[in-house]
Amino acid sequence: MKLQDLGWDAFFAEAFEPYEQDNLLPARVSARHHGPCELLSERGRLGGVMSGRLNDDELPAVGDWVAVRPVEGERKAVIEAVLPRRSAFTRKEAWRRTVVQVVAANIDTVFVVTAFGGDLNPRRLERYLTAAWDSGATPVIVVNKSDVAEDPQAELLEVEPVAVGIAVCAVSAVTGDGLAELDPYLGPGKTVALLGSSGVGKSTLVNRLAGQELLATAETSADGRGRHTTSHRELIPLPAGALLLDTPGMRELQLWADEEVLETTFGEISEIAADCRFADCSHEHEPGCAIRAALADGSLSSERFASYRKLQRELRALEIRKDGRLRSEARKARARFARSQRKVRW
């Protein structure tokens, strides 16, 4: 297997140059199992263990390129460093901690997978698209289960307002209908991550694209709630040469992004706001507000604008929590330094 088949290019080759003199080899993380990793390299598949020099915030994610030191006589390697990422799909860790979790690294395209029926929700898609745009990859909306859709055209019309500048592909992972539309994104050396709720058929889609039953699948439960069939993230080489990264289904995607990304997700709102009389218009009471005018004449959907405002508030609250965490860490660092200085004086 050549490095180029795994997505290696000039960007990563330049980043790896400092490690060549130390007799290290490049490899790509194909799976993570809490501590150990599975690696893909020109020497084939290797088991990866972390060097003790790596801090918790330096540990690799699936899709990362790493510099490794092979273990003589074993199919193992020690991960000495993680190369810079060209893109990274991230989310806020579940629960209350304000900590980022890298879901997938160095991806070219994000297939935002949804399904005809109850999951085809424009508001949910806006959330997923915000995270996808923030990753640095290109999002594509993949609407699965066209084989069971009652009125696919009507449902796709509901998606149009949130899919500004984004390709929308209606497919059936069961019958194979529409899958040819995905071919342009699945070229040799390209990395595609699948993102979506539980039960939209991501695992079935992976199996269909791979041409074999690689991942377990499950029927959607009677109440319409999806069942998790993927419990970890893994890079899967496809016959066409691309690498597909399936991710566990998410009940809720907690965003970890900058507010500026909303200008891409809600591009038409940014364009309308540019015509407001005041650059810092709050779109609430100022005269000459283009947003309020668009809402009044119907050229801007009130549901779309309400969703924009909701995500805007969420990202601003996240930024406040980030700042608070940084200040807390700074105080702890100063306290540790003060304690160390007292020990030195004693």
N, C-alpha and C positions, 0 to 999 in steps of 0.2 A: 504494500500500500504506500503510495507516494504522499508526501505532505500536501501537495496541491490538491489531492483528492479529498483532503480533510479541511480545506478552506485556507491553507497557508498561502500568503502572498507577500508582496514587498513590505507592507506595513509591519507584519509580524517578523519578517526576516531582519528588518532594521532594528526592531526592539530586542531581538535575540542576540545581536552581535556581541554585547558585553559578556555573554555567557559561553560563547564558543571557545574562548581561550582557556576556560576551566574544564574543558572536556565534557560539557553537559550536552544533552540532546533535547530537541523540542518534541513535545507530545501534546495531545489534546485530551481534556477530561471528557470522557463519554458518559460517566455515571458517578454519583456520590452516594455512599452508604454511611452516613454519619461521619465516621473518621476516614476510612480508606476510600480510594478512588479507583475507577477503572479508566485506563488510558489507551488511546489509539496513537500509534507511532509507526515509523518506517520499519521498526522491528516487530510489528504486529501488536497484539493486545498485551498490556502490562498491568500489573497491580501497582497502584501508587500509594505510598505512605508519605505523610507530611514530615518535612524537616522540622526539628525543634526550634529552628530560628524563625519560623513563620508565626506571626501574631494572629490572634483570632480574626482580626479584620483584614488579614492578608490571605486567608484561606481561599482556595479556588472554588468556582462554581462550575456546573456543567456547561461545556462550551468554551471554557477558558483554555488558552495556550499556556503551557508551563515549561520551565527548564528543569530537566530531571537528570539524576545521576543513576545509571543502571546498576543494579546489584549483580555482581559477577556470579554466573552460574545459576541465576534464578530469573523467573519471569516477573521481576519486580523492579521498581525504580523509586528513588527518593525524590520528592518534589522540593526543589531548592528555591524556586521563585515563580511568581505568576506574572506573565507578560501583560502590558497595558491592554485594556479592552477597547475595541472599536465601537462596540455597542453593548448595552446591558439592559435587560428587562428586569425591573425591580418592583418591589411592593413593600409596603409597611408590614413588619412582622405582626402576626395576629396578637390579639389581646392588647394590653395597655402600653407595652413598652414601645418607645419611639426609636425603633431600630430598623434599619433597612435590610431586606432580604433579596439577594440576587437570585432570580428564578432561572435566567438563562443568559449566557454571555456570548458575544461575537456572533450575533444572528443577523442575517440579511433581510429576512422577511418574517413578519408575524402573521400567521393565519388566525384571525379572530373568528373562532368557530362558534356558530350559533345554530339553531335548528328551527324549521318551520313549526308553528304551534306556539305553545306558551312561552318558550324561551326567546322568541324573536321580539325582543323588547328594546325599542330605541334608546331608552334611558340607560339600560345596562350596557348597550353597545357604546354609548358615549363615554362611559367610565373605562371600558376596556380599550377604546381607541386612544383615550388620553394617555394611558400607561404605555400603549404601543408606540405612539409618536414620541413620547419622552425617552424611549429606549434607544432611539437613533436608528431603528430599523424601519422598514416600510410595511405598514399594515395592509392586509387584504381581508375583506369580510367574506367568510365562507359559510353559506347557509346550507346546512345539511338536512337530510331526510326529505328531499323533494319528492320521493316516491310515495310518501304518505300525506303530502300537503293537500288540503282541500281546495284552496284558492291561492296558489303560490304567487301569482302576479299581484294580487291585492296586498299580500303580506310584504312583498318586496317594495311596493310603493311606500309603505310606512318607513322603510329603511332609508329611502332616498335622501330625506333631509339631513340625516346624520352621516351620510357617506360622501361628503363633499370631496371630490378629488381622489376617491378611494375605489378600487375595483371591488365589485360585488359578484361572487360566483355562487350560483345555486347548483348544488350537487346532491348525489345520493351515494353514500359510501357502500350501501347494500347492492345497488344495481350497477354502479359505475357511471351513471348518467352525469354529465357535466364535468367530470374529473379532468378532461382534456384542457379545461380552462386554467388549471393549476400548473400545467407543464412549463410555462415561461418562468416560473419561480423555482423550479426544481432542477435546474441545470447542474452540471458537475461542479463540485466544490462549494455549492451554495448551502447555507444553513437556514432552515425554516423552523420556527417554534410554533407549536399549536397552543392556543390559549382559549379557554372558554369554561362555561359552567359544567357541572357534572351532568351526564346524561345526554349531551348533544351529539355523541357518537365519535369523539376524537379517536378512541382506540380502534374502532371499526375503520375509521378513515386511514389510520396508520397501517393497519393490516392490509387494506385494499391497495394503498400506494406501494407497500413493500412486497406485495404479491404472495404473502404467506401469513399464517396466524402467529404473530409475534407477541401480541398483547391480549390479555383476557378481556372479554366484553361481558356486559350484563344488560338485561332489559331494564328500562325505566320503570320505577315502582308505580303502583296503582294510583298514588296521589300525585303523580307527575314529577316527583322529585328525582333527580338523577342519582345514580349510585357511583361512588368512586371505584374505578377499576384500575387506574394507574396510581401507584403509591409512591413512585419516585420519578425523577427526571432522568432521561437517557437519550443519548444521540444514537439514531438508528440510520445506518447507511441504506440508501434506496438504490434499486437497480439503475435508475436514471443518473445516478452519481451524486445526488444531493444528500444532505444529512438532515434528518427530521428529528425534532426534539419534542416529544410529547410531555405534557405537564399534568399533574393531578388537577382534577376539576375543582373549581373554587365556588363555594357558596357565596362568598363576598370578596371582592378585590379591594383591599385598602390601599389607596394611592400613596406613592412616594415620588413626587414630581414637583417641578417648579411651576408657579402660576403661569409663566409665560407660555407654557405648552398649550394652554387653552386657546391661544391665538391661532393654533393650527387645527385643533379639534373643532373649534367653533369659528372657522375662518370667516364665514359670512357676517357674524356678529362683530368681529374686529373691523371688517370693511365698513359696516354701517356706522360703527362708533367713531370711525375716523372723520365722519361728517358732522359730529357734534360741535357746537359752537365753542365749548371749552374742552381743552385737552384732558383735564382731570374730571370730566363729567361723571357723576355718580349714577346717572340715568334714573334719577328719582324726582327731582324738582327743578333742575336748572332749565332756563329757557333755551330754545334752540337745540334740544336733545333729539338726535336722529334716531336713537333707539326707541324712545317713546312714540315718535312719529311712525316708525315701522310697525310697532305693536298695534298702534291705532288703526293703521290702514290694512293690517293683515299680512304685510309682506314679511313679517317675522313672527313665528309661532310663539305664543306665550309659554307653551310647555317647553319649547327649546330654550328660551331665554331663562326660564325658571331653573332648568337643569344646569345651564351655564353658571347661574348665580350660586347654586348649591355646591357645585364642584369648586367654584372660586372660594367660597367660604371654607370649604374643607381643606383646600391647599394652603390658605392663609393661616388656618388654625394649626396645620402641620408645621408650617414655618415657625410659628411661635413656640411650639413644643421642641423643635430642633434647636432653636436659640437657647431655650431654657436648659436643654440637655448639655449643650456646649458650655454654658456658664457653670453648670453644676460640675462638669468634668474639670473645668479650669480651676474651680475652687478646690476640688479634691487634689489636683496636681500641686497647687500652691501649698496645701496642707501637708502633703507628703514631702515636699521639698523643705518646708519649715521643720518638720520632724527630723529629717536627715541632717539638717544643719545643726540642730540641738545635739544630736548624737555625736557629730564631729567635734563640737566645742567641748563636750564632756570627755 
